[in-house]
């Protein structure tokens, strides 16, 4: 019985908490904003050529990994 309780505690520690889900939601919203910026009319414009890739790199390489690696305060 003690092994079962220990295994359940280990499994529960790997789940996402509220904080992780909030950060993940911010990352997904940032990705959507990046793709909207990329679809703006002038193809050679500042937003679609410079700003959108920067926003997408920040979302994919910073915000999403932070949401996965962030630990709960519990």
N, C-alpha and C positions, 0 to 999 in steps of 0.2 A: 504494500500500500504506500509506503514512503516513496518508492521510486516513481509511482504514478503521479503523486503530488509534486514531486521535484520536476518531472518532465513537463507537467502542465505549467508550472511557473516559468520554465525556460521558454516554452512556446509563447506564452503571453508577453514576455519581454521583447519579442521580435515584432510585435504588431505596431502599426502606426497609431500614434496618439492624435489628439485634436490639433496640437501644435504642428505636427508633421503634415496633416491634411490641409491646414491653413497655408503653410508654406508651399505645398504642392499646388494648391489652387492658385496662389499668386504666380507660380511658375507657368501654369497652363494659360492663365490670362495674359501673361507677358508674351508667351509664344503666339497667341492669337493676335495680340497687338502688333507683334513683329511681322506676321504674315499680312496683316491689313496694311501696314506701312509699305511692305514690299509690293503691294498691288496698286499703289498710287500711280496716276497716269503718266507723268514724264518718266520714261524708263531710265534716262540718264540723270534724273533729279537726285537731290541730296537725300531725300527720305528713302527712296527705293534702292539706292545704290550704296549708301553709307550708313544711315541710321538703322535701317531694318536689320542688316546683318549683325550690327553691334548689339542690338536688343536681343536678337535670337541667340547669339553666342552667350550673352549674359544669362539668358533663361536656361539654355541647355547645359552650360558648363558650370554655372554658379548656383542658381536657385534650385533646380531640380536635385542636384547632388546634396545640397544642404538639407532639403526636405527628407531625403533618404537617410542621411547620416545624423541628423539632429536627435539628441536623446531627450527623453521626457525628464522633467524635474522630480518625478515621483521616486 
